[in-house]
Amino acid sequence: MQINEKKSPLNYLITIALGAVLWIITAIFYGGYFSESLMLSVSTPEEFLANFRIYLGIAAVVGVVNCLFWYYYGGKESTAGNLGKAKKVWRSSFVTLIIASVGILFGLIYKNLSEGSIFNF
């Protein structure tokens, strides 16, 4: 017996909204404070803040896309029948997110190498 159910897109919408809210909190509210507390030698705080927001946006998009993929993949009936493969997909997804976050962080650091020591301790 096959059951045709329509899957609710609510989890997809909540994930996108949560990603947007987290980006707003970190990039807009915290980013403004963070950019003003830095001692920059080459660029202005506005330039740093723009780059910071772009890199955080990239990180948010990568995280949301990964989560949406998992919702899609995990919701398939074939996934429940092959939990070993699902575990491998989940692990590779997790490792991919770690690599992406480290890469994004190094991208932001590389972009600001000309600033020297940018932290005001």
N, C-alpha and C positions, 0 to 999 in steps of 0.2 A: 504494500500500500504506500503510495507516494503522496505526501502532503505538500501542497503548494502554498507556502506562506510568503507574504510580502514582508521583507525585513524592514524594520523601522529605521529610518535614516537619522534618528535622534542621536545615537552614539557618535555618528560622523559629525553632526552639527555641533554637539557639545565639545568634541575634541577640537574642532576648528575654533570655536569661541574661546575655549580655555587657552589654546595656543596664542590667540590674539590678546587675551587679557594678560597672560604672562609676559608677552612681548611689550605691551603697553607699560606694565609695572616696571620691568627691567630696563627697557630702552628709553622710555619717556621720563618716568619719575626718578628712578635710580640713576639713569644715564646722565641726566642733567647735573645732579649732585656730584657724580663721579668725574665728569669732565671738568667741572669747576675746581675740584680739589687737586688736579694734576698740575705739575709744573712743566709746561711744554716749551721747548726751545725753538722749534721750527714752525709748527702749525698752531692754529688758534684752537681754543676749546670748542668752537663751533665745528671746525673741520674734524677734530677728533670725535665729537659727538655724532656727526653724520656717518663716519666710518664705523663707529661702535654700533649704531643703530642698523646699519646695513649688515654687518656681520651677525648681529643678534637676530636679524630677520632671516638670514640664511639658515641659522641654527634652528629657528622656530619652524621654518618650512620643512627642513629635513626631519625634524621630530614629528611634526604633524603628518607628513606623508608616510613616514614609517608606521605610525599608529594607524592610519587609515588602511594601509596595506595589511596590517595585522588583523584589523576588523574584518576585512574582506576575506583574507586567507583563513582566519580562524572560524569564520561563519560558514565555510563550505562544509558540506556533509562528508566529503572525502577526507577532510582533515581529522575528523573525529575517529575515522577508521584507521588512520595511520599516524599515531601519536609520536612514533619515533622520528618520522620525517618532520612533523610539526615542531618537535623539540629542536631539530637541527636548524630549521628556518628561524625559530625564535632566537637561538644562540647566535646565528650569523647576523640576524637583525640587530641584536644587542651589541655585538662586536663592531658592526658597521656604524652604529650610533656613537660608540666610544671613539672610533677612528675619526669620524666626522667632527666630533666636538673638539678633539685634540687638533685636527687640521684647521678648524675655524679659529681656534685660539692662537695657533702659530701664525695663521694668516694675519690676524689683528696685530700680533707682536711684530711680525715682519714689516707690516705697513708702517709701524711707528718706531722702527729701529733708529731712525735719524734723531729721535727725541732724546736718546741717551737714557738716563735713569728718570723715568717719568713719575715715579711714586714719591709722594711727599710724606715721609714718615716722621 
